[in-house]
Amino acid sequence: MTLGIFDSGEGGKNLLRFARARNRADDVIFLCDRGRAPYGTKRDFELSGIVNENLAWLRRMGAQRIIIACCTACTVFDSVEDKRGVYPILSRTARRAEELSKSKIAVIATGRTVASHAFARAISEREVVEIEAQPLVGIIDGGESDGALSPSTEKMLRELLQGARGCDTLILGCTHFSSIKGLAERLGAELGIRHVVDSAQIGAELIPTASGEGGIDYVFKTKGGNALRI
């Protein structure tokens, strides 16, 4: 099987890393859509167009099962023209958080995801607190991650997570944020958060397990709307 993954940047790389822990046999085509990043500031019609174009391109490249490795892109899943073999990560991430939580759930996500209230709609049995963290996307795409974080980034996340007080579960509602999961867990623990649900890790569970070796990663990035091999 050939698997397809797309995201606007580092988030897809995070999901790919988890996916390879499950499946080292199948080929993976990863479309890193830097040319149209960030997704979190796009309007509905723009994002819908991007998602449908990326899916069509991955299919032309031979992908048979495609993971939308971006919670923001998942907010327009209803507008996907051909859903065959396409798996959005947002709903699965929401279900996992709802299973773990005993009280309230906090979500940090992009501006577009928060404005859509997609996580709140996907979680029916718990109160959901949605926290916009759009600036963190650019910071992580710029190279910051656990072990290489600036004091200003730690301060930003600490301030953002004040909105999660009283919650026992935190969703990293952008796969980019997997890069700073360690910091999120540490700061969350100070606020009484018991569970941190990583959308990149949960999304990777949509990749079928396969034993063996030999799978090849084909990584492409976009520039000016065109995909280039890297």
N, C-alpha and C positions, 0 to 999 in steps of 0.2 A: 504494500500500500504506500502511496505517496501522500504525506500530510502537508497541509498548508496552514500557516500562521501569519497574521498581520497585526501590526500596531504602528503607532506613530514614532516609536523610538525604543528606549531602553526597556520599557515594559514587556515588549514581545521577547526580548532577549532573556528576561527573567523567566517568563513562562517556558521558553525553549529549554532553559537549563533544567527546570523541574521535569519537563517532558522527557528529556534524555535520561533522567534517572529511572523512568518507567519503560522506556522503549529506545533501544539502541539499534534496532534492526531495520526500521522503516526509514525511507528518505523523507527529509523535511525541507520544504521551501518556505523561507521566512522573508516576508516583505516588510522592510523597515521603512515606513512612509515618512521619512524626515522632511521630504519636500513639501508636505502639506501639514506638518506639525505647527502648533499643537491642535489636537482635535477638540480639546475642552473649551475652546473659544468660538467654535463654528456654530452657525445657525442650522436649524433642522434640515433644510433642503441641501445645504452644502455638505453636511455630514452624510446624509443619505446617498448623495451622489458619489462621495468618496468610497463609502462602504460597498456599494454595488459595483463600482469600477474595480476595486481591489479583489472582490470575490470573482469577478469575471476574469481578471488577469491570472489569478491563482489557478482557476480551472483550465485556462488555456495552457498553463505551464504543466498541467497534469495532476494537480491536487485533487484527490478524491474525497478527503475529509478535511474540513477547514475550521479552525478555531479562531473566533474573533477575540483576540487577546487584548481587548481594550474595553473597559466598562463603559466608557463614553460612547464608543461605536455601538455597543449593545443597546443603548437607549433608543436607537432608531431601527431595531431589528424588525419591527412590524413592516417597515418599508422595504425590506430586502425582497428583491424581485424573484429570486430563485433560492429557496431555503434548503434544497436537497443537500444533505451532507454538511450543513453549516451548523455550528454549535456556539452559541453565545455564552460567555462565562458569568455574566452578572447574576442570572437567576440561580445558578448552582451555588455561587458564593453566598447569596442571600439565604438560601435554604440551610447551608452549613451554619451560618451565624445564628439563625433562628433555632436550630437544634441545640446549640451550645448555651444560648443565653437563658437566664432565669429572670431577668428584669428588663433593662433597656439596652438598646444597641446603638452605638455611634458609628457613623460612616465618615471617613475623610475621602474626598473625591474631587474631581475637576469641577470647574464652574458649570459646565454643561450638564454633567451628571447630577449635581445637586439641584440645578434648576428644573430638571426633568422629574425629580422625586421618584426615580425608577426603583431605588432600593426600598423606599418607604412603601411603594405599591407592591413590591415583591415579598415583603415581610408583613404577614397579616396578624400574627399573634403577639407582637412586641412593639413597644413604642420605639421610634427611630429618630435619632438626632443626626441631622445632616450638616457636615462641616466642609465648607469650600477650602481647598488647599491647592488651587491652581498654580501658584508660584513654585511649589515644590517640583512640578513636572519639569520646568526649565532647568532648575538647579540640578536635578538628577540627570537629565540629558547632558548637562555640562560636565558630568563626571563625578559628582559627589555620591557617596554611598557609605554604609556602615564601615567604620575604620578610617574613613577619609572625609569627615564632615567638618564644616566650618562652625565656629561658635554661633554665628548668626543663624545658620540652618537649625541647629539644636534649639536656639531660642524661639525661632518661628514655630517649630513643631510643638514645643512646650506650650506656647501661647494658644495655638490652635486647639490642642487637646484639652484645654480648660473647659471647652464646650462639651466634653465627654464625661464630666463629673456626674456620678450617679449611674453610669452605664457599667455593665459587667463584661461587655463584648465590644470590640472595636474591629470594624471592617476596613481593611486597606482597599478602598474602592477604586483604585487605579493600579494597574500592574507595575507602573513605575515605582510605587511606594514599597514594593518588595525589597528594593535596594536599601531601604532604611528601616526594615522590619525590626532589627535589633534595638535601634533607638526607640521606635514606637512601643516595643514591649517594655523597655525600661521605664520610659516616661508614663506609659499606661499603668504599669504596676503601682506607681506612686499615687495614682488616682483610684485604685481599686479595680482596675480592669483585669479580668482573669483570662480572657481569651482574645487573641489577635488573629483575625482571619485574613489570610493573604490571598487576594484574588488571583495572583499569578500561580500560586501553588494549587489552589482549588481548580483553577481553569485547566491546569495540566492534567488533572484527573480525567478530562474528556479525551485525552490521548489514550488509545488502547495499549495495554501492556503487551510487550513482545520480547521474548528472550533472544539471545544471540547478539552478534555484532555485524557491522557492515553498513549501517545506515549513514547516508551522506547528508550534511546540512548545506543547502543552497541558500545563500543569504544575498538579498538584493536590497538596495535602498533607492528611494526616488529622488529625482532632481528635476524640477520643472515639469513634473507630471510623468516623466519617463523612468522606468525601472532600469537600474544599472547593477551588474554583478559586482560584488565586493568580496 
